Amino acid sequence: MLATKQQVESLIKLFKSGTKLTYKKGEQIIRPGEQPSGVFYIDEGLVKAYDISKYGEENLLIIRRSHDIFPLIWAITGEERDINYEALEPTTVWRISRKVYQDYLYSPDNNLAPILDMVVENYRIHSERLLNLEYRSVRERVISFLITMAKHFGEETPEGIQITAPLRHQDIASSINSSRETASREMAYLERKGLIRNNQSKVLLLDIEKLKSHL
C-alpha cells in the first residue's frame, strides 16, 4: 500500500463533507447512459457493477465493497460507460461532485496515493481474471473465481471461509465467460466433492487448500 493512514483519513473526510445517501438491496445507484450525479464512496454495504449483454443477460464486472470509490474511470477522465451500479445489500454511500473530487486530487498536497492503491488493486483483479479466462478449464475458472472472491469478501467461520457477497450462478457464469448451466453444473460438482456449500447465493468454501489443489 502506498497511502499513509493520514492520506486515507483525509480522503474519507473529503467524502463525508458531501451528501450521505442510503440504498435498499436491488436499488439502482447509477443507470447506463445517465450522467453520474457525482463520485461515490461506499461507507457500508456492497455495490455490483454490471452491463447487459445483447441477449439481455447481466454480465457481472466487479463488486465494490466498503471504502471503494466509484465510478473511478468517470471520476478521473469524464468518460461515461454503459454500466449499472446496483446495491447488493442495504448500502450507505457518501457523494461529492466530480469537480470537488478532482480539485482534491490535483491539489499540491500529494493526495493521489489512496487512489493509486485502488487503481493498482483493480488492475490486479482484472489481470487475474484475464489469465483465468485464457488458460484454464471451466472448472478451474470457477474455482479461481471463488478463491478470488474469498480474498476480497471472505470471513473465517468454524466450517470454512464464507463469501459474504451474494453470488448467483449467472454472476459466476458471466465472470468466467461460461453459460449459467455449465457454471451450475461445476458448482454442483464442487458441492458433491465436499469442497463448497451454496445456500441462497452465499458460498461457503469448506476446504480452500483442496480447492487450490484443483488448479
C-alpha positions in Angstrom: 0.0 0.0 0.0 1.3 3.4 -1.0 -1.1 5.6 1.0 -0.5 6.6 4.6 -3.1 6.4 7.3 -3.4 10.2 7.2 -3.9 10.3 3.5 -6.7 7.7 3.7 -8.3 9.6 6.5 -8.1 12.8 4.5 -9.9 11.2 1.6 -12.6 9.8 3.8 -13.1 13.3 5.4 -13.5 14.8 2.0 -16.3 12.4 1.1 -18.0 12.8 4.4 -18.2 16.5 3.8 -20.6 15.6 0.9 -24.1 14.1 0.8 -24.9 10.9 2.7 -27.2 8.5 0.7 -28.7 5.1 1.5 -29.9 2.5 -0.9 -32.0 -0.6 -0.4 -31.0 -4.0 -1.8 -31.6 -4.1 -5.5 -31.8 -0.3 -5.9 -30.0 1.3 -8.8 -27.3 3.9 -8.0 -26.2 4.7 -11.5 -28.0 3.6 -14.6 -26.3 3.1 -18.0 -26.4 6.1 -20.3 -27.1 8.6 -17.5 -24.7 11.2 -16.2 -23.5 10.1 -12.8 -24.7 12.5 -10.1 -21.2 12.5 -8.5 -18.4 10.4 -7.2 -19.4 7.8 -4.5 -17.5 6.4 -1.5 -19.0 3.3 0.0 -19.3 3.7 3.7 -21.1 0.4 4.3 -22.5 -2.3 2.0 -21.8 -3.8 -1.4 -22.3 -2.4 -4.9 -22.2 -4.5 -8.0 -21.2 -3.1 -11.4 -22.6 -4.9 -14.4 -23.6 -4.5 -18.0 -26.3 -6.1 -20.1 -25.4 -8.4 -22.9 -27.1 -8.3 -26.3 -29.1 -11.4 -25.1 -30.4 -9.4 -22.1 -28.3 -11.2 -19.5 -26.4 -9.5 -16.7 -22.6 -9.6 -17.0 -21.0 -9.1 -13.6 -18.0 -6.8 -13.9 -16.9 -6.2 -10.3 -18.3 -6.0 -6.8 -17.4 -2.9 -4.8 -17.1 -3.0 -1.1 -16.7 -0.6 1.9 -14.1 2.1 1.3 -14.2 1.7 -2.5 -14.9 4.7 -4.8 -16.9 4.6 -8.0 -17.3 5.2 -10.9 -13.5 5.6 -10.8 -12.9 6.0 -14.6 -15.6 8.7 -15.0 -14.3 10.5 -11.9 -10.8 10.8 -13.4 -11.4 11.0 -17.2 -15.1 12.1 -17.5 -15.7 9.2 -19.9 -19.1 7.6 -19.4 -19.7 3.8 -19.8 -22.9 1.8 -20.1 -22.6 0.3 -16.7 -25.2 -0.3 -14.0 -24.3 0.2 -10.3 -26.7 -1.5 -8.0 -26.8 -2.1 -4.3 -26.3 -5.8 -3.5 -27.5 -5.2 0.1 -28.6 -2.2 2.2 -25.8 0.3 1.4 -24.7 3.7 2.6 -22.5 5.9 0.5 -21.2 9.5 0.5 -21.3 11.5 -2.6 -19.3 14.5 -3.8 -19.2 16.3 -7.1 -16.6 15.4 -9.7 -15.2 18.9 -9.5 -14.6 18.7 -5.8 -13.0 15.3 -6.2 -10.7 16.5 -9.0 -9.7 19.6 -7.1 -8.7 17.4 -4.2 -6.7 15.1 -6.4 -4.8 17.8 -8.3 -4.1 19.9 -5.2 -0.3 20.2 -4.3 -0.8 18.1 -1.2 0.0 14.7 -2.8 -3.4 13.2 -2.5 -3.1 10.6 -5.2 -1.7 7.7 -3.2 -5.0 6.3 -1.9 -6.5 6.4 -5.5 -3.4 4.8 -6.9 -3.8 2.0 -4.4 -7.3 1.4 -5.7 -6.2 1.5 -9.3 -3.4 -1.0 -8.7 -5.9 -3.3 -6.9 -8.4 -3.1 -9.7 -5.6 -3.8 -12.3 -4.6 -6.9 -10.3 -8.2 -8.2 -10.1 -8.7 -7.7 -13.9 -5.3 -9.2 -14.7 -6.1 -12.3 -12.7 -9.5 -12.5 -14.5 -7.9 -12.3 -17.9 -5.4 -15.1 -17.1 -8.2 -17.2 -15.7 -10.2 -16.9 -18.8 -7.3 -17.6 -21.2 -5.6 -20.5 -19.7 -8.0 -22.6 -17.6 -10.8 -25.0 -18.0 -14.3 -24.0 -16.9 -13.9 -25.9 -13.6 -10.6 -24.2 -12.9 -12.1 -20.9 -13.8 -15.0 -21.4 -11.3 -12.5 -22.4 -8.6 -10.2 -19.5 -9.3 -13.1 -17.1 -9.2 -14.3 -18.4 -5.9 -10.8 -18.1 -4.4 -10.5 -14.5 -5.6 -13.9 -13.7 -4.1 -12.9 -15.2 -0.8 -9.8 -13.0 -0.7 -12.0 -9.9 -1.0 -15.2 -10.9 0.7 -14.2 -13.9 2.8 -15.0 -14.3 6.5 -13.5 -17.1 8.6 -16.1 -19.4 10.2 -15.7 -22.7 12.1 -16.8 -24.5 8.9 -14.6 -22.6 6.4 -14.5 -19.3 4.6 -17.8 -17.7 4.0 -18.0 -15.4 0.9 -20.3 -12.6 2.2 -21.1 -11.1 -1.2 -24.1 -12.9 -2.8 -23.2 -14.7 -6.0 -25.9 -16.1 -8.3 -24.8 -18.8 -10.8 -25.4 -16.3 -13.6 -22.9 -13.9 -11.9 -20.3 -16.6 -11.7 -21.0 -17.7 -15.3 -20.7 -14.2 -16.7 -17.5 -13.6 -14.8 -15.8 -16.7 -16.2 -17.3 -16.5 -19.8 -19.4 -19.6 -19.4 -23.1 -20.4 -19.7 -25.2 -20.5 -16.5 -25.9 -24.2 -17.0 -22.2 -25.1 -17.2 -21.4 -22.9 -14.2 -24.2 -24.5 -12.2 -23.0 -28.0 -13.1 -19.5 -27.2 -11.9 -20.7 -25.7 -8.7 -22.8 -28.8 -8.1 -19.7 -31.0 -8.7 -17.7 -29.0 -6.1 -20.6 -29.4 -3.6 -20.7 -33.2 -4.2 -16.9 -33.3 -3.6 -17.5 -31.5 -0.2 -15.4 -28.5 -1.3 -18.1 -25.8 -1.1 -21.6 -25.3 0.2 -24.0 -23.0 -1.7 -27.0 -21.6 0.2 -29.2 -18.8 -1.1 -26.4 -17.3 -3.2 -23.9 -17.4 -0.3 -21.0 -19.7 -1.0 -19.0 -21.3 1.8 -15.6 -22.7 0.9 -15.2 -25.7 3.1 -11.6 -26.5 2.2 -9.8 -23.8 0.4 -6.5 -25.7 0.2 -8.2 -28.7 -1.5 -9.8 -26.2 -3.9 -6.4 -24.7 -4.7 -5.1 -28.2 -5.5 -7.5 -28.5 -8.4 -5.9 -25.5 -10.2 
